[in-house]
Amino acid sequence: MKTNATVPPRFPPKLTLIIGNKNYSSWSLRPWLAMAAKGVPFAEILVPLGHANTKQQLQQYSPTGLVPALKYGNLVLWESLSIIEFAAEKHPEAKLWPEDLEVRAIARSLALEMHAGFHALRQHLPMNLKRQSSRRLSSAAEAEVMRFAGYVRQLRLEYGAGGPFLFGEFCAADAMFAPLCTRLRSYEISVDRTTHDYIEAIYRLPAFQKWYQAAVAEPWKIDDVDNIDKIRSSR
């Protein structure tokens, strides 16, 4: 929401990204990784999730009381894709999306599907970068893993000549799918070689490594995520 231009900005005229725990917050990872991997400068404010005052803290930054949110002077943005799009327009030199019009349209379609879909997989395997143990998939989640792997194989074959990512070079679509990659790794879900190599490329990305190292060093825990096997088996 844009406020009156005469009002002094609450935040400096630079991108300030408000995120949640790096171990758990998949939606925070998406714009953070998109900007960090492509060299977009931004400041970071981390609000730990799952605490009694979390909602109150977040409402200082976001109209939804959720993460992520972006501040730019008096401008307030929320939703990962909206933040990525603003960063792409603010910093066109970063090339957050593929340059070719039709390829860019495909990348945006994938990003939007990730934003609105893959519900079973996201629910069944919540992001938890510290976890390294297997979990059986529901049939719905298994179908979504197969769909994701199909996308990876097709896109790598058609557009992947320029690098190890979906469209060769890293772009916003990869940032949108990065948390899904972490789920498959954390819960030890078997995938084909092409998909495995793509997940490896995400994990080798220097920006992702920086996020990952900070995530595993965090002291906070969210019991519903850490104990998901016990909670689900008792229902």
Backbone hydrogen bonds, N-H to C=O, Kabsch-Sander energy under -0.5 kcal/mol:
donor,donor_aa,acceptor,acceptor_aa,energy
7,V,4,N,-1.7
11,F,73,G,-0.5
14,K,12,P,-3.0
16,T,71,K,-2.3
17,L,43,A,-3.0
18,I,16,T,-0.5
18,I,69,A,-3.1
19,I,17,L,-0.5
19,I,45,I,-2.7
25,S,21,N,-2.7
26,S,24,Y,-1.4
29,L,25,S,-1.8
30,R,26,S,-1.4
32,W,28,S,-1.7
33,L,29,L,-3.2
34,A,30,R,-2.2
35,M,31,P,-2.4
36,A,32,W,-2.8
37,A,33,L,-2.7
38,K,34,A,-0.9
39,G,36,A,-0.9
40,V,35,M,-2.6
43,A,15,L,-2.9
45,I,17,L,-2.6
47,V,19,I,-2.8
47,V,45,I,-0.5
54,T,51,H,-1.4
57,Q,53,N,-2.4
58,L,54,T,-2.7
59,Q,55,K,-1.9
60,Q,57,Q,-1.3
61,Y,58,L,-1.8
62,S,58,L,-2.9
65,G,62,S,-0.7
69,A,18,I,-1.5
70,L,77,L,-2.7
71,K,16,T,-2.7
72,Y,75,L,-2.1
73,G,12,P,-1.5
75,L,72,Y,-2.2
76,V,1,M,-0.7
77,L,70,L,-2.6
79,E,68,P,-0.9
83,I,79,E,-2.1
84,I,80,S,-2.5
85,E,81,L,-2.6
86,F,82,S,-2.1
87,A,83,I,-2.4
88,A,84,I,-2.4
89,E,85,E,-2.1
90,K,86,F,-2.7
91,H,87,A,-2.2
94,A,91,H,-1.7
95,K,92,P,-1.3
104,R,100,D,-2.8
105,A,101,L,-1.8
106,I,102,E,-1.8
107,A,103,V,-2.5
108,R,104,R,-2.3
109,S,105,A,-2.1
110,L,106,I,-2.3
111,A,107,A,-2.2
112,L,108,R,-2.5
113,E,109,S,-2.2
114,M,110,L,-2.5
115,H,111,A,-2.0
116,A,112,L,-2.1
117,G,113,E,-2.5
122,R,118,F,-2.2
123,Q,119,H,-2.4
124,H,120,A,-2.7
125,L,121,L,-2.2
129,L,23,N,-1.7
131,R,128,N,-1.5
133,S,186,S,-1.7
135,R,187,Y,-1.1
142,E,138,S,-2.6
143,A,139,S,-1.9
144,E,140,A,-1.6
145,V,141,A,-2.1
146,M,142,E,-2.1
147,R,143,A,-2.0
148,F,144,E,-2.4
149,A,145,V,-2.7
150,G,146,M,-2.1
151,Y,147,R,-2.1
152,V,148,F,-2.4
153,R,149,A,-2.4
154,Q,150,G,-2.3
155,L,151,Y,-3.1
156,R,152,V,-2.6
157,L,153,R,-1.8
158,E,154,Q,-2.4
159,Y,155,L,-3.2
160,G,155,L,-0.6
160,G,156,R,-1.1
162,G,159,Y,-0.6
163,G,160,G,-1.4
165,F,168,G,-2.2
168,G,165,F,-1.8
169,E,167,F,-1.3
172,A,96,L,-3.4
174,D,171,C,-0.7
175,A,171,C,-1.5
176,M,172,A,-2.1
177,F,173,A,-1.5
178,A,174,D,-1.2
181,C,177,F,-1.8
182,T,178,A,-1.9
183,R,179,P,-1.8
184,L,180,L,-2.0
185,R,181,C,-1.9
186,S,182,T,-3.3
187,Y,183,R,-2.3
188,E,185,R,-1.1
189,I,184,L,-2.5
196,H,192,D,-2.6
197,D,193,R,-2.7
198,Y,194,T,-1.8
199,I,195,T,-2.4
200,E,196,H,-2.3
201,A,197,D,-2.0
202,I,198,Y,-1.9
203,Y,199,I,-2.3
204,R,200,E,-2.1
205,L,201,A,-0.9
205,L,202,I,-0.8
209,Q,205,L,-2.6
210,K,206,P,-2.0
211,W,207,A,-1.9
212,Y,208,F,-3.2
213,Q,209,Q,-2.6
214,A,210,K,-1.7
215,A,211,W,-2.3
216,V,212,Y,-2.5
217,A,213,Q,-0.8
218,E,214,A,-0.5
218,E,215,A,-1.3
223,D,221,K,-0.5
225,V,222,I,-1.2
226,D,222,I,-2.5
227,N,223,D,-2.7
228,I,225,V,-1.4
231,I,227,N,-2.6
232,R,228,I,-2.5
233,S,229,D,-1.8
234,S,230,K,-1.2
235,R,232,R,-0.9
